[in-house]
Amino acid sequence: MENKDKILTIQKIEKVIDSKEDITELVECIKSLEIEAVSIGEGGNAIVYAALGTVFEKVCLKKIKEKPQFKYNDLTQEHQFQVMAREAGVHTPLSLISIKTNDGDYLIMERIEGNTIGEIIENPELLPKNFDFKIFCDSLDDQIEKMHKMGLYHRDLHTRNAMIDKEGLPVIIDFGLATEGTGSEFTYQESISMLDPQKGHYVLVDNYFKDDLVMVKNIKASIKNLVQKEQFDLI
């Protein structure tokens, strides 16, 4: 839709979802949206769609694959963790609703204007012109501290699960492997059920989860290679 005045804001979309008395109607709306949408991201477990150019372009639709790479949090739990993180002050997309249907599981959430760090590494021109390395690092540290303070651990914080928005700030996405814990070593030592492509079924795998603090260091190192040297001197 070309008339930008008709694009629904997140607040209006939230009201539409909250006012739905018949979940079937919402599911049918999602199916129509998926037909019009294009993929804006894909991971081992899900594909994320956006209906760009429509009244719904402010939101995106995450759909679990028929055979996800791993089995851990379903989208209902992921939705709850994402809501918790946002309420704690973590910069993460507003998660609106999760829905289970016969055709698949969906999560509707805010679409962030920005790119993953992985995408920016591949194409440095995507880095916002106003990007400041120190501000980015301070914000990332603050978000992780807030998340951990409430006992929430991401455990999959790689460059494809962290974004830089148009303001140059970090955005944490994909809470599919998140958990509530104490931060002890046992928080990261749990086994996970992963798809073995050769065997065609799921097997338990150890040592898959990634330490949040270690991954934050890795993210900073990746970004550091993209910015001007004078910005490093501020750290």
N, C-alpha and C positions, 0 to 999 in steps of 0.2 A: 504494500500500500504506500503510495507516494506521499499522501498527506500526513506529514509528521505530527500534526495536531491530533490525529486520531490514534496514535500509538499509545497503548495503555501503559501507565506508569506501574511500577512494582506495587504501590499501595492499592491501585485500582484492581490489579490482577489478584492481589491477596484477598480483596473483598469479594471478588467473583468466586474464588475458590471457597472462601469461608461461608458464602451464602448458598452453596450448592446443597439442596436437600436430596437430590437423586444422584447418587454416585455414578450411575449408568450414564447419565448425561455428560458428566465430566469425562468419563472414559472415552465416550464417542468423540468428544472435543479433542482429546489427546490423540486419538487415531487420525483425525483430520489434520491436526497440527504436524504429526510425524510425516504424513504424506508430503506436506509442503516444505518440510524442514530439510536442511543440509547438515552434514556432519561437521562439527567444529572441533572435535577431539575424540580420540579413541585410546583406550587402555586395554589391558589384558582381560578386564571384566566387563567393560561397558562401552557404549558409544554415546556421545553427547551430541544432541541435535539443537539447532536454532532455526526458527522460522523467520529469517531475515526478510525485511520488506513487508511484514505483516504487523497487525496490531499487537502481536505477542512477541515482538523481537527483543523485548527487555528481559525475557526469560529464556531458559534453555531446558531441554528435556533429556534426562539421563536414562538410558534403557540398558538393563542387564542383558548380556549376550546369552544365547541358548546354552552354550558351554563356556562359562566363565573360567578364567585362568585359576582362580582359587575360590574357596568357599569359606567365608568368615562372616562379616556383618551383612545382613540383608539390608535393603534400602530403607526399611523402617528404622532400623538401628542406626544406620548411617545418617538419616535425617535427624534423629534425636541428638546424636553427637554433634552434628553441624550446628544445630540450634543452640546446644549448650556452649559450644565454642564461641559463637557469635555473641551470646549473652554475656560471656566473660570478657568480651572486648577484642576477640580475635577477628582479624579482617578476613572473613570467609563469605562466600555467597549466601544470601538469605535463602534458606531452604523452606519452600512453601508447603509441599505436601508429598508424601510417598503413597503409591497406589499399587496394589497387586491385582492383576487381571489374568484371565485365561490366555491372553496374548503376550503377556510379559509383565515385568515389574518396572515401574517408572518412578523417577524422582524429578519433580518440577522445582526449579530454583532460579534465582537471579542470574542473569548473564553478565559477567564482568567484562568491561571494556579494557582489554589488555591481552597479553600473551604469556604463555608459560615460559619459564626461564630456559627450558630446553629449546623452544622455538626461537627465542632471542639469541641463544648461543649459535644456532644454525644460521640465523639472519640478524646480525647485530644492528641493522638499520631499524629493527623493531623496538630497540631500546628507546624509551621516551626521551625527548630532548632535554627535559627538565630533571632527568635522573641525577640523584645525589647519592653516592655510595654510602656515606656515613649515615644519612637519614634512613636509607633502606635498611642497613644493618641494625641500627638502633630499634627501628620498628619491628624487624623480624625477631630480635632478641626479646623485646617487650611482649610480643604476641605469644611466643613459646613459653615465656615465664608465666603469663596469665593462664595459658592452657594447662600447664603442669601444676600450677597452684590449685586448680580445681580438680586435679587428679585425672586429667585427660591426656592421653599420649597418642600421637598420630601414627608412628611406627612405619611410615612409608613416605617420608618427606624428601623425595628426590626432585630433580629439576623439572619433571613433568607434573608434579603435584604442588608446585609453587609458581605463582604468577607475579608479574609486575603490571600494575594497572596504569591507566593513562596519567595518573599523578606521580608515578614513579615509586609507588609503595608496594610492599609484598602482600600477596593474597594467598592464603593456604587453602587448598582444595582437596577433595577426595578423602573422606574419612572412612573408607571401606575396610581399613585394617586397624582403625583406632580402637582403643580400649580404655577403660578406667583402671587405674592402678596406683601404686605408690612410687613408681620411678625406680624401684630396685631392679637388679639384673633380671629377676624373674619376669618383669614386665615385657621383656624382649625375648624370652627363652621359650615361649609357648610354641607348640607345633601347629602347623597349618595344613589344611587339606588342599592340595594342588593337583591340577590336571596333568597327567603324564601323557603327552601326545602319542608316544610310541605304544603305550599299553592301552590307551583309550579310556582309562578310568582314573579316579582320584586316589592319591597316596599322601600319607602324612610326611611333611618335610620339616626339618629343624633348621634353626639359624637363618630364617628368612627375614624376620622383622629387623628394621633399621633403627638404630638409636637416634632419637630426635636431635640431640645436641651434636652428635657427630655429623649428621646430615646438614645441620645448619652451617657448620664449618665448611662443608663441601660446597654448599650453595654459595656462600660468600666467596670462596676461592674461584668458583666458576664465573661469578659476576665480576670479580676483580680484574679478570683478564679482558673485560669488555670496556672498561671505563678509562678515562685519562689518568695519567700518573699523578697529576696534581691533586686529584680527588683522594688518592691513597694517603697523601701527606696529612690529610685532616684526621686520619684515624689514630 
